[in-house]
Amino acid sequence: MEHTMNDKFKLTEETIELPRRTLYRIEAIKDFGCVHKGDKGGFVEKEDNLSIIGDSWIFGNACVFDNARIFENARIYGEAKIFGDALIYDNVNIFDNARIYDSATISGNALIFGNVNIYDNARVYGKTRISGNAMVCGYAKVFRNAIVSGNEWIFGNTEICD
């Protein structure tokens, strides 16, 4: 991957240990979006986990690791964990204890919160809302204005919209 000068954030010396990896707390080194220079963010395994372009940010104790990527204006909050080869972009907001992993992709204006798990090759996009203990997995697609909540489990090749 081409390496460019990171003038958005730096990795601090504050770390947390996960099995077989160390994550580093990030700190903003310039103002952007709602983030101010000096603000501490969540944790990443490496700089490539968070794009230096756009207003994307990781807040609180949220963690992004493996080959997962957060970019454009996506925001990750709380204790959320994004890992594997997951991609989070556009204006997505992910909160609480959500887990996004494997090759899942979340985009558009999606709002994810609660104890949600989205994994495998699942795609979530548009103005969707996923909450509670919901799971989206396999090759499932949740899009447009769909709402998935409670203990719902969306899997296989299922498509949920509007």
C-alpha positions in Angstrom: 0.0 0.0 0.0 1.3 3.4 -0.9 2.3 5.3 2.3 1.5 9.0 2.5 2.3 11.5 5.2 -0.2 11.2 8.0 -1.1 14.7 9.2 -4.4 13.6 10.7 -3.5 11.4 13.7 -0.7 9.7 15.5 -0.4 6.5 17.5 0.2 7.2 21.2 2.1 5.0 23.6 -1.2 4.0 25.3 -1.9 0.5 24.3 -4.2 -2.4 24.9 -3.3 -6.1 24.3 -5.5 -8.5 22.3 -4.5 -12.0 21.5 -1.5 -11.9 19.2 -1.7 -8.1 18.7 -1.2 -4.7 20.3 -3.6 -1.8 19.6 -2.6 1.8 20.0 -4.7 4.7 21.1 -4.9 7.4 18.4 -4.6 11.2 18.9 -5.6 13.9 16.5 -2.8 16.1 15.3 -5.1 18.6 13.5 -8.7 19.8 13.7 -11.2 18.2 11.3 -14.9 17.5 11.5 -15.9 17.4 15.1 -12.4 16.4 16.2 -9.9 18.8 17.6 -6.1 18.7 17.7 -5.1 16.8 20.8 -8.3 14.8 21.1 -7.7 11.2 22.0 -9.5 8.6 20.0 -10.0 4.8 20.1 -7.5 2.1 19.3 -6.0 0.8 16.0 -3.5 -1.9 15.3 -1.8 0.2 12.5 -2.2 3.5 10.8 -3.8 1.9 7.8 -6.9 1.0 9.9 -8.1 4.7 9.7 -7.9 6.8 6.6 -6.1 10.1 6.7 -8.5 11.5 4.1 -12.0 12.7 5.2 -13.5 13.1 8.7 -13.6 9.5 9.7 -12.7 8.9 13.4 -12.7 6.2 16.1 -14.0 7.4 19.5 -13.9 6.1 23.1 -12.6 2.6 23.5 -13.6 1.4 20.0 -11.1 -0.8 18.3 -10.2 -1.3 14.6 -7.6 -4.0 13.7 -6.5 -6.7 11.3 -7.1 -5.3 7.8 -10.3 -3.5 8.6 -10.6 0.0 7.3 -12.5 3.1 8.3 -12.7 5.9 5.8 -14.6 8.9 4.3 -16.8 10.3 7.2 -17.5 7.0 9.1 -17.4 7.2 12.9 -17.0 4.4 15.4 -17.9 4.9 19.1 -18.2 3.1 22.4 -16.8 -0.4 22.7 -17.4 -1.3 19.0 -14.9 -3.6 17.4 -14.2 -3.6 13.6 -11.8 -6.3 12.4 -10.9 -8.9 9.7 -11.3 -7.3 6.3 -14.3 -5.2 7.2 -14.8 -1.9 5.4 -16.7 1.0 6.9 -17.2 4.2 4.9 -19.5 7.0 3.8 -21.4 8.5 6.7 -21.8 5.4 8.8 -22.1 5.6 12.6 -21.4 2.5 14.7 -22.0 2.5 18.5 -22.0 0.4 21.7 -20.8 -3.2 21.5 -21.3 -3.7 17.8 -18.9 -6.2 16.1 -18.3 -5.9 12.3 -15.8 -8.4 10.9 -14.8 -10.9 8.2 -15.5 -9.2 4.8 -18.6 -7.3 5.9 -19.1 -3.8 4.3 -21.1 -1.0 5.9 -21.7 2.2 3.9 -24.2 5.0 3.1 -25.9 6.5 6.2 -26.2 3.3 8.1 -26.6 3.5 11.9 -25.5 0.4 13.9 -25.9 0.2 17.7 -26.4 -2.3 20.5 -24.9 -5.7 20.5 -25.1 -6.2 16.7 -22.9 -8.6 14.8 -22.4 -8.2 11.1 -20.0 -10.6 9.5 -19.1 -13.0 6.6 -19.7 -11.1 3.4 -22.8 -9.2 4.6 -23.5 -5.8 3.0 -25.3 -3.0 4.9 -25.9 0.3 3.0 -28.3 3.1 2.5 -30.2 4.7 5.4 -30.5 1.5 7.4 -30.8 1.0 11.2 -29.6 -2.1 12.8 -29.8 -2.5 16.6 -30.4 -4.7 19.6 -28.9 -8.2 19.3 -29.4 -8.5 15.6 -27.0 -10.5 13.4 -26.5 -10.0 9.7 -24.2 -12.6 8.1 -23.5 -14.8 5.0 -24.2 -12.9 1.8 -27.2 -11.0 3.3 -27.9 -7.5 2.2 -29.7 -4.9 4.3 -30.2 -1.6 2.4 -32.3 1.5 1.6 -34.4 2.3 4.7 -34.5 -1.1 6.3 -34.7 -1.5 10.1 -33.4 -4.6 11.7 -33.7 -4.8 15.5 -34.2 -7.1 18.5 -33.0 -10.6 18.1 -33.4 -10.8 14.3 -30.9 -12.9 12.4 -30.5 -12.1 8.7 -28.4 -14.7 6.8 -27.8 -16.6 3.6 -28.6 -14.6 0.5 -31.5 -12.7 2.1 -32.1 -9.1 1.0 -34.0 -6.7 3.4 -34.9 -3.3 2.1 -37.3 -0.5 3.0 
